[in-house]
Amino acid sequence: MKYDIIILGSGPGGYVAAIRAAQLGKKVAIVEKSELGGICLNWGCIPTKALLKSAQVFQYAKEAAQFGIKIEGDVKPDLEAMVKRSRSVAEGMSKGVQFLMKKNKIEVIQGFGKLKQKGIVEVSDAQGKKTDYQADHIILATGARSRELPQLKQDGNKIIGYREALTLPKLPASMVVVGSGAIGSEFAWFYNSLGTKVTLVEFMPNILPLEDEEVSKQLERSFKKEGMEIFTNSSVEAVKIENNLCKVNIKTQTGEITKEAEIVLSAVGITANIENIGLEELGIKTDKGKVLVDEFYRTNVEGVYAIGDIVPGPALAHVASAEGIVCVEKIAGLNPEPINYKNIPGCVYTMPEVASVGLTEKEARERGLEIKVGKFPYTASGKASAAGHKDGFVKLIFDAKYGELLGAHLIGYNVTEMIAELVVARNLETTGHELIKSIHPHPTMSEAIMEAAAQAYGEVIHL
């Protein structure tokens, strides 16, 4: 069978690329060894958000009296029911992708695909039968998996990765989470909020080490207020399993300590799935575990492209989708703008939420930029007070000379829904005064953006 485009992997990079290619009149096939939607829809973004929502509702129920609501009896979390709902949400999303494939007349080839030679993909099905498929263009979108450290080998039972963390059969009494990036912080908050005694270990000086330092410190305070134990500038040296408990040896700045926990969750990043997909056979260049591509995702081999977690850049679902669209539009002869990687938003769905785009204050100062910084706390927000979510702030960084928005760093309720305004503002080269003069509805959380901009210029009203 001959296609215009074959895509290996049906995650948010692969399936979005397939749909856009079909819209542009291309004959498309997508190869997937597991569920449509990839890790994101089935074992990542979507099911984790379903679990986090369950934890949020549990917190609301515990705090109901503060809102004038009486709940008789104890409020208890039911992890099994939460997991069941999470899996149902994921399955529904995967079925949605199946529908989109049919709607756009995209053929789904079930099996493991690899490059056999230029223009040919070999697919092995569950029975081991191999079939060759031809295409003028082949896009690799094979995603990534949980990274393993030598001293933290995952056994899927006591030392687990994010996949097992999504489906634990019962709520553990205690857990050590290693790594405080988005995945580690989200699971740490989820289990801690349900009553698990959580210890969070981070090698860098701050949790969420890629975020603005003030945001990281605020989240650390919020976590500690909820009873979480946090060790920064620390590393897990070894884990021994004795009497069904994990004895975790943690090297801290003040010496080595041992923590006991029922479960250890390793959340130390991801590893790209580039093994056994034919890269070596075709001589496709890689570096540090990533496939090297140009601004339109072309590899060094004509007709072969790569997008998403297997190429350099932020390993985020929305980035993979954007890359897929740019890639196929270029293949189709359009003239797409290359992605501006300096304007990629990042979100963490803890409580409080975290969202950011652009330079941190430290990065801006290290570049020698003259800046204006505006910060507006949620404690001064009427909507935040009414909602019972006064933990957090909006912080904006502007170029002092031209008023350009260099960075935005938000922590608090609903900020993952608010960050898009600032991404658009940066894309349109909006200035600080233009943000101030853009009337925001009252009362809303988003007013904090306008107020933060005003604070940077000494014009803030409600602070």
Secondary structure as GFF3:
##gff-version 3
##sequence-region A 1 463
A	DSSP	beta_strand	2	8	.	.	.	ID=ss1
A	DSSP	alpha_helix	14	23	.	.	.	ID=ss2
A	DSSP	beta_strand	28	32	.	.	.	ID=ss3
A	DSSP	alpha_helix	38	43	.	.	.	ID=ss4
A	DSSP	alpha_helix	45	62	.	.	.	ID=ss5
A	DSSP	three_ten_helix	64	67	.	.	.	ID=ss6
A	DSSP	alpha_helix	79	103	.	.	.	ID=ss7
A	DSSP	beta_strand	107	110	.	.	.	ID=ss8
A	DSSP	beta_strand	112	117	.	.	.	ID=ss9
A	DSSP	beta_strand	120	124	.	.	.	ID=ss10
A	DSSP	beta_strand	130	140	.	.	.	ID=ss11
A	DSSP	beta_strand	144	146	.	.	.	ID=ss12
A	DSSP	beta_strand	159	160	.	.	.	ID=ss13
A	DSSP	alpha_helix	162	165	.	.	.	ID=ss14
A	DSSP	beta_strand	174	178	.	.	.	ID=ss15
A	DSSP	alpha_helix	182	194	.	.	.	ID=ss16
A	DSSP	beta_strand	197	201	.	.	.	ID=ss17
A	DSSP	alpha_helix	213	225	.	.	.	ID=ss18
A	DSSP	beta_strand	229	231	.	.	.	ID=ss19
A	DSSP	beta_strand	235	242	.	.	.	ID=ss20
A	DSSP	beta_strand	245	252	.	.	.	ID=ss21
A	DSSP	beta_strand	255	261	.	.	.	ID=ss22
A	DSSP	beta_strand	263	266	.	.	.	ID=ss23
A	DSSP	beta_strand	270	272	.	.	.	ID=ss24
A	DSSP	alpha_helix	279	282	.	.	.	ID=ss25
A	DSSP	beta_strand	286	287	.	.	.	ID=ss26
A	DSSP	beta_strand	290	291	.	.	.	ID=ss27
A	DSSP	beta_strand	304	306	.	.	.	ID=ss28
A	DSSP	three_ten_helix	308	310	.	.	.	ID=ss29
A	DSSP	alpha_helix	317	331	.	.	.	ID=ss30
A	DSSP	three_ten_helix	341	343	.	.	.	ID=ss31
A	DSSP	beta_strand	346	348	.	.	.	ID=ss32
A	DSSP	beta_strand	353	358	.	.	.	ID=ss33
A	DSSP	alpha_helix	361	366	.	.	.	ID=ss34
A	DSSP	beta_strand	371	377	.	.	.	ID=ss35
A	DSSP	three_ten_helix	378	380	.	.	.	ID=ss36
A	DSSP	alpha_helix	382	387	.	.	.	ID=ss37
A	DSSP	beta_strand	393	399	.	.	.	ID=ss38
A	DSSP	beta_strand	405	412	.	.	.	ID=ss39
A	DSSP	alpha_helix	415	427	.	.	.	ID=ss40
A	DSSP	alpha_helix	432	436	.	.	.	ID=ss41
A	DSSP	alpha_helix	447	456	.	.	.	ID=ss42
###
